[in-house]
Amino acid sequence: MKRNTAILAAAAALLVSCGTNGTSVDVLGAWNVLSVNGEDVVLGELPTFTFSEDGTYSVFAGVNLINGEYVIDGDVLAMGE
């Protein structure tokens, strides 16, 4: 679970950094996590974040599935359980 939390936090930071000049980030759809803290993700299957229009997200990290809600306010992506 600790590794999943690290993946979640790193990917959230990466997604937020994709915005420019304080504009909102369009995160809808599926995103693969390729690296965390500069290190390549080495798993049988890349962790995938999926953001839906209804404000929910899911993260699949090989075996574990994480679900929750998210809110984007300007250039801030807030994710909860």
SVG drawing of the C-alpha trace seen along z (x, -y; Angstrom):
<svg xmlns="http://www.w3.org/2000/svg" viewBox="-21 -32 37 40">
<polyline fill="none" stroke="black" stroke-width="0.4" points="0.0,0.0 2.9,-2.4 4.2,-2.0 0.7,-2.7 0.4,-5.9 3.8,-7.1 2.7,-6.4 -0.5,-8.3 1.2,-11.3 3.9,-11.5 1.5,-11.1 -0.8,-13.8 2.1,-16.2 3.1,-15.4 -0.5,-16.0 -0.7,-19.3 2.6,-20.4 1.2,-20.0 -0.8,-23.2 0.7,-26.4 0.3,-30.0 -2.3,-29.0 -4.7,-27.4 -6.7,-24.4 -5.4,-21.0 -7.6,-18.7 -6.9,-15.3 -9.9,-13.4 -9.0,-9.9 -6.3,-7.4 -2.7,-8.3 0.2,-5.8 2.8,-6.4 6.2,-6.0 8.4,-7.2 8.3,-8.3 10.9,-10.7 13.0,-10.3 13.1,-6.5 11.4,-4.3 8.4,-2.3 9.4,1.3 6.3,3.4 4.7,6.0 2.0,3.5 2.3,-0.3 0.1,-2.0 -2.8,-3.8 -4.8,-6.7 -8.2,-7.2 -10.1,-10.5 -13.8,-10.7 -16.1,-13.7 -18.1,-13.0 -15.2,-14.0 -14.1,-10.4 -10.8,-8.7 -9.3,-5.2 -5.8,-4.0 -4.8,-0.5 -1.4,0.6 -1.1,4.2 -3.2,5.8 -4.5,3.0 -7.3,0.6 -7.7,-2.8 -10.8,-4.9 -11.8,-8.4 -12.9,-11.8 -10.9,-14.7 -11.4,-18.5 -9.4,-20.8 -9.2,-24.4 -7.0,-26.4 -3.7,-24.7 -4.4,-22.6 -5.5,-18.9 -7.0,-17.7 -7.6,-14.0 -9.4,-12.2 -10.7,-8.8"/>
</svg>
